[in-house]
Amino acid sequence: MPDDHLVTLYHLNDLGPDELRRLLPGHPDLRITEIGPDEDPHDHRAALADATVVLAPLEKERRITAELLAQMRRCRLVQSVAVGFDGVDHRAAAELGIPVANLPGFNADAVADWAVGALLYLVRHYAAGHARIAEGGWGPEGLRGRDLAALTVGIAGFGTIGRAVARRLDAFGSRVLVHDPVPSEPEREYVPLDELAARSDVLTLHMPLNDATRGLVGDALLARMGRGAYVINAGRGGVLDEDALVRALDSGQLAGAALDVFAEEPLPADSPLRGRSDVLLNPHTAGVTHEAYHAIRARLVESLDRVLSGQAPRNVVNGVIVNHAQPAPAR
């Protein structure tokens, strides 16, 4: 559409203005403004006020706030270039009639692969075995692991990624239990969260972060797990109370944990999770693969082309219903 203005605060995967223009040849008149990764979006109010489409930042510190959204009177879409959408105040956007969309599912296989790989890392003592040989040792003492077919794995959050994890565990022969408010595969065994923890040898978290889930997996829930159980978090960092996790590990209640996400990222240098042999730490890269990279680019371009062509956006996460993509009414 004429006079469209794309403002991007997204800075991964080499998607700068030149690359975006190359990927959107059907919109030769599109204006593109890039707000750099070290720049505060509040210093670019004029560009955002003129934007018709905005690519949200990944960093919560550079979040598109309610104050900025109130000035974005032409905005037809704030697009998150991820599954999560922490880079924009989506509730404020909803009140202003601005749709916020995400890109679900592009890295579901990547995250599911990591979660099952992390499970194997924990229950088969990969790190301890490697360290034994590296230190000149040998032998199985203390390295007796578990067969995945003998384990009950509880999946908390059964969206696209949770379902992908379940399919992989089915192939290993694990017993799979599920907790999710919306049953998507009725043949699965759905249980309340407390029961999920109590019955699972391994609890793997794939839940969104919101007011209801923040800190949900804490002392009380971890205490319900059998002694020597494991926890994996490849969902959102704030769902798991990291202090409670450390206490459970120190007491022996948990035998180990694997974390791809953290309440604060990067993980603080003084975090008690660092330097532990019973914790696998990963820098929020479970979903980073070559295949996921190409998938996210393709889905982003599809979303942008759709909205810039005057169609309603897909995958809107904040409840704004758009029948057709016209400039937002004056607010």
GIWOFEN-V136724 format. One record per residue. RES is the residue in three letters. SS is DSSP state (a for helix, b for strand, c for the rest). Layout:
{{RES/SS} {RES/SS}}
//
This chain:
{{MET/c} {PRO/c} {ASP/c} {ASP/c} {HIS/b} {LEU/b} {VAL/b} {THR/b} {LEU/c} {TYR/c} {HIS/c} {LEU/c} {ASN/c} {ASP/c} {LEU/c} {GLY/c} {PRO/a} {ASP/a} {GLU/a} {LEU/a} {ARG/a} {ARG/a} {LEU/a} {LEU/c} {PRO/c} {GLY/c} {HIS/c} {PRO/c} {ASP/c} {LEU/c} {ARG/b} {ILE/b} {THR/b} {GLU/b} {ILE/c} {GLY/c} {PRO/c} {ASP/c} {GLU/c} {ASP/c} {PRO/a} {HIS/a} {ASP/a} {HIS/a} {ARG/a} {ALA/a} {ALA/a} {LEU/a} {ALA/a} {ASP/a} {ALA/c} {THR/c} {VAL/b} {VAL/b} {LEU/b} {ALA/c} {PRO/c} {LEU/c} {GLU/c} {LYS/a} {GLU/a} {ARG/a} {ARG/c} {ILE/b} {THR/c} {ALA/a} {GLU/a} {LEU/a} {LEU/a} {ALA/a} {GLN/a} {MET/c} {ARG/c} {ARG/c} {CYS/c} {ARG/c} {LEU/b} {VAL/b} {GLN/b} {SER/c} {VAL/c} {ALA/c} {VAL/c} {GLY/c} {PHE/c} {ASP/c} {GLY/c} {VAL/b} {ASP/c} {HIS/a} {ARG/a} {ALA/a} {ALA/a} {ALA/a} {GLU/a} {LEU/c} {GLY/c} {ILE/c} {PRO/c} {VAL/b} {ALA/b} {ASN/c} {LEU/c} {PRO/c} {GLY/c} {PHE/c} {ASN/c} {ALA/a} {ASP/a} {ALA/a} {VAL/a} {ALA/a} {ASP/a} {TRP/a} {ALA/a} {VAL/a} {GLY/a} {ALA/a} {LEU/a} {LEU/a} {TYR/a} {LEU/a} {VAL/a} {ARG/c} {HIS/c} {TYR/a} {ALA/a} {ALA/a} {GLY/a} {HIS/a} {ALA/a} {ARG/a} {ILE/a} {ALA/a} {GLU/c} {GLY/c} {GLY/c} {TRP/c} {GLY/c} {PRO/c} {GLU/c} {GLY/c} {LEU/c} {ARG/c} {GLY/c} {ARG/c} {ASP/c} {LEU/a} {ALA/a} {ALA/a} {LEU/c} {THR/b} {VAL/b} {GLY/b} {ILE/b} {ALA/b} {GLY/c} {PHE/c} {GLY/c} {THR/a} {ILE/a} {GLY/a} {ARG/a} {ALA/a} {VAL/a} {ALA/a} {ARG/a} {ARG/a} {LEU/a} {ASP/a} {ALA/a} {PHE/a} {GLY/c} {SER/c} {ARG/b} {VAL/b} {LEU/b} {VAL/b} {HIS/b} {ASP/c} {PRO/c} {VAL/c} {PRO/c} {SER/c} {GLU/c} {PRO/c} {GLU/c} {ARG/c} {GLU/b} {TYR/b} {VAL/c} {PRO/c} {LEU/a} {ASP/a} {GLU/a} {LEU/a} {ALA/a} {ALA/a} {ARG/a} {SER/c} {ASP/c} {VAL/b} {LEU/b} {THR/b} {LEU/b} {HIS/c} {MET/c} {PRO/c} {LEU/c} {ASN/c} {ASP/c} {ALA/c} {THR/c} {ARG/c} {GLY/c} {LEU/c} {VAL/b} {GLY/c} {ASP/a} {ALA/a} {LEU/a} {LEU/a} {ALA/a} {ARG/a} {MET/c} {GLY/c} {ARG/c} {GLY/c} {ALA/b} {TYR/b} {VAL/b} {ILE/b} {ASN/b} {ALA/c} {GLY/c} {ARG/c} {GLY/a} {GLY/a} {VAL/a} {LEU/b} {ASP/c} {GLU/a} {ASP/a} {ALA/a} {LEU/a} {VAL/a} {ARG/a} {ALA/a} {LEU/a} {ASP/a} {SER/a} {GLY/c} {GLN/c} {LEU/b} {ALA/b} {GLY/b} {ALA/b} {ALA/b} {LEU/b} {ASP/c} {VAL/c} {PHE/c} {ALA/c} {GLU/c} {GLU/c} {PRO/c} {LEU/c} {PRO/c} {ALA/c} {ASP/c} {SER/c} {PRO/c} {LEU/c} {ARG/c} {GLY/c} {ARG/c} {SER/c} {ASP/c} {VAL/b} {LEU/b} {LEU/b} {ASN/c} {PRO/c} {HIS/c} {THR/c} {ALA/c} {GLY/c} {VAL/c} {THR/c} {HIS/a} {GLU/a} {ALA/a} {TYR/a} {HIS/a} {ALA/a} {ILE/a} {ARG/a} {ALA/a} {ARG/a} {LEU/a} {VAL/a} {GLU/a} {SER/a} {LEU/a} {ASP/a} {ARG/a} {VAL/a} {LEU/a} {SER/c} {GLY/c} {GLN/c} {ALA/c} {PRO/c} {ARG/c} {ASN/c} {VAL/b} {VAL/c} {ASN/c} {GLY/c} {VAL/c} {ILE/c} {VAL/c} {ASN/c} {HIS/c} {ALA/c} {GLN/c} {PRO/c} {ALA/c} {PRO/c} {ALA/c} {ARG/c}}
//
